[in-house]
Amino acid sequence: MTATIAQIESKVLLIRGERVMLSQHLAELYEVEPKILNQAVKRNIERFPEDFMFQLTEEEAASLRSQIVTLKTGRGQHAKYLPYAFTEQGVAMLSSVLRSERAIQVNIEIMRAFVRLRQMLAGNAELARKLAALEKKYDARFKAVFEAIHELMTPPENKKKRPIGFASWEKK
């Protein structure tokens, strides 16, 4: 099974302002155990400077656990160590560490996914520049239209959700 660009894009996360992929997601795509991937990386740690790979903090891992249910804790569940996050360069370096045919093919698809994400972001930047030029050109009659378009282009804010269940002060 070859991973599709859409499957790969769904595993690209934004952490510390970087687009990254987590070690367990990469292991899944490469069809290896996360432990094997981590061992290969540790044996070649000099190939992975901080801008290629970093380990998540406990807070970052906890935040991800609440967002994506794939990071479980507890005895006998999944990884007992904090996951690693690989930037695009770190993923490219993985191909020199994991030398299987599968790793090569998956890396090619991952690189294509990162390129596509960059193109999409560049397209949004170009759209924003064109919109700004139009705003300068037209008068206040179109102000509401431009504000609506800006609102649609702005990513939604992450609002803290209230936990499910009753809080102690709500009990009767």
Secondary structure per residue as TSV (DSSP state, phi and psi in degrees):
chain	resnum	aa	ss	phi	psi
A	1	M	-	360.0	128.2
A	2	T	-	-99.7	134.7
A	3	A	-	-71.6	139.1
A	4	T	-	-88.0	161.4
A	5	I	H	-61.0	-37.4
A	6	A	H	-63.9	-41.2
A	7	Q	H	-63.5	-40.9
A	8	I	H	-68.0	-45.5
A	9	E	H	-58.5	-33.4
A	10	S	T	-69.0	-17.9
A	11	K	T	-98.3	-2.0
A	12	V	E	-84.6	123.5
A	13	L	E	-116.2	159.5
A	14	L	E	-106.1	110.0
A	15	I	E	-131.9	131.7
A	16	R	T	54.3	33.2
A	17	G	T	77.0	9.2
A	18	E	E	-116.8	143.3
A	19	R	E	-82.0	119.7
A	20	V	E	-135.6	165.7
A	21	M	E	-124.3	139.0
A	22	L	E	-81.5	152.0
A	23	S	H	-57.1	-40.9
A	24	Q	H	-68.5	-32.1
A	25	H	H	-69.8	-41.1
A	26	L	H	-63.9	-42.7
A	27	A	H	-60.2	-40.4
A	28	E	H	-62.0	-45.2
A	29	L	H	-66.0	-39.3
A	30	Y	H	-79.1	-7.5
A	31	E	T	59.1	46.7
A	32	V	S	-129.5	161.0
A	33	E	-	-69.1	142.0
A	34	P	H	-54.7	-35.4
A	35	K	H	-60.7	-40.0
A	36	I	H	-66.5	-44.2
A	37	L	H	-61.2	-47.3
A	38	N	H	-63.3	-38.5
A	39	Q	H	-64.3	-41.9
A	40	A	H	-62.6	-39.9
A	41	V	H	-66.4	-46.1
A	42	K	H	-63.7	-34.2
A	43	R	H	-68.1	-22.6
A	44	N	T	-122.8	37.2
A	45	I	G	-58.9	-27.4
A	46	E	G	-65.6	-16.9
A	47	R	G	-84.3	-6.0
A	48	F	-	-124.6	75.6
A	49	P	-	-66.7	173.5
A	50	E	T	-59.4	-28.6
A	51	D	T	-83.1	-2.7
A	52	F	T	-101.3	-32.6
A	53	M	E	-158.4	142.7
A	54	F	E	-146.8	155.9
A	55	Q	E	-92.2	137.4
A	56	L	-	-68.2	150.1
A	57	T	-	-79.6	167.3
A	58	E	H	-61.5	-37.2
A	59	E	H	-66.0	-43.3
A	60	E	H	-63.8	-42.9
A	61	A	H	-64.1	-41.4
A	62	A	H	-63.8	-40.0
A	63	S	H	-63.0	-42.0
A	64	L	H	-67.0	-37.0
A	65	R	H	-58.6	-37.2
A	66	S	H	-75.8	-24.5
A	67	Q	H	-88.8	-43.4
A	68	I	-	-126.0	130.6
A	69	V	T	-81.3	5.9
A	70	T	T	-77.6	-16.5
A	71	L	-	-96.9	99.4
A	72	K	-	-104.7	154.9
A	73	T	-	-118.2	170.7
A	74	G	S	110.3	156.9
A	75	R	T	-60.8	129.6
A	76	G	T	76.8	6.5
A	77	Q	S	-85.2	-107.8
A	78	H	S	-114.2	-147.4
A	79	A	-	-57.0	137.3
A	80	K	S	-94.8	-3.6
A	81	Y	S	-108.5	155.7
A	82	L	-	-65.8	138.5
A	83	P	-	-70.9	158.0
A	84	Y	E	-97.2	147.8
A	85	A	E	-114.3	128.4
A	86	F	E	-109.9	127.3
A	87	T	-	-76.1	177.5
A	88	E	H	-56.7	-41.5
A	89	Q	H	-67.3	-36.8
A	90	G	H	-65.7	-39.3
A	91	V	H	-64.2	-41.5
A	92	A	H	-61.9	-38.9
A	93	M	H	-67.3	-29.2
A	94	L	H	-57.5	-31.0
A	95	S	H	-65.3	-24.8
A	96	S	H	-84.5	-15.7
A	97	V	H	-94.8	-44.7
A	98	L	-	-96.4	111.1
A	99	R	-	-103.8	22.5
A	100	S	S	-81.4	161.6
A	101	E	H	-62.1	-39.9
A	102	R	H	-60.3	-44.5
A	103	A	H	-60.9	-40.1
A	104	I	H	-63.3	-48.6
A	105	Q	H	-64.8	-42.5
A	106	V	H	-65.3	-41.2
A	107	N	H	-60.8	-39.6
A	108	I	H	-59.6	-45.7
A	109	E	H	-66.9	-37.3
A	110	I	H	-65.0	-43.0
A	111	M	H	-61.6	-39.7
A	112	R	H	-63.0	-39.6
A	113	A	H	-65.0	-43.7
A	114	F	H	-63.1	-40.0
A	115	V	H	-63.3	-43.5
A	116	R	H	-63.3	-40.9
A	117	L	H	-62.9	-40.6
A	118	R	H	-63.1	-40.9
A	119	Q	H	-64.2	-40.0
A	120	M	H	-64.1	-42.9
A	121	L	H	-64.8	-41.0
A	122	A	H	-64.3	-38.3
A	123	G	H	-61.8	-39.7
A	124	N	H	-67.1	-37.4
A	125	A	H	-65.6	-41.2
A	126	E	H	-64.4	-41.9
A	127	L	H	-61.4	-42.0
A	128	A	H	-63.3	-40.5
A	129	R	H	-63.6	-43.7
A	130	K	H	-64.3	-40.1
A	131	L	H	-64.2	-41.4
A	132	A	H	-62.1	-40.3
A	133	A	H	-64.4	-40.7
A	134	L	H	-65.4	-39.0
A	135	E	H	-60.1	-40.4
A	136	K	H	-67.6	-33.9
A	137	K	H	-74.8	-38.4
A	138	Y	S	-102.3	155.6
A	139	D	-	-85.9	-167.2
A	140	A	G	-64.5	-17.1
A	141	R	G	-59.9	-29.1
A	142	F	G	-100.2	7.3
A	143	K	H	-56.9	-44.6
A	144	A	H	-62.7	-37.8
A	145	V	H	-64.3	-46.1
A	146	F	H	-65.1	-38.9
A	147	E	H	-63.0	-40.4
A	148	A	H	-64.8	-41.4
A	149	I	H	-65.0	-43.1
A	150	H	H	-59.4	-41.5
A	151	E	H	-63.5	-39.4
A	152	L	H	-68.3	-31.8
A	153	M	H	-79.7	-20.8
A	154	T	S	-79.7	128.5
A	155	P	-	-65.9	147.2
A	156	P	-	-66.6	147.4
A	157	E	-	-76.3	145.0
A	158	N	-	-80.1	104.3
A	159	K	-	-90.3	139.6
A	160	K	-	-70.0	124.9
A	161	K	-	-88.5	146.1
A	162	R	-	-73.7	135.9
A	163	P	-	-62.6	152.2
A	164	I	S	-75.9	142.2
A	165	G	S	112.2	-171.4
A	166	F	-	-100.0	139.3
A	167	A	-	-87.4	155.7
A	168	S	G	-58.4	-32.5
A	169	W	G	-76.6	-10.6
A	170	E	G	-93.5	-12.3
A	171	K	-	-69.6	143.8
A	172	K	-	-103.6	360.0
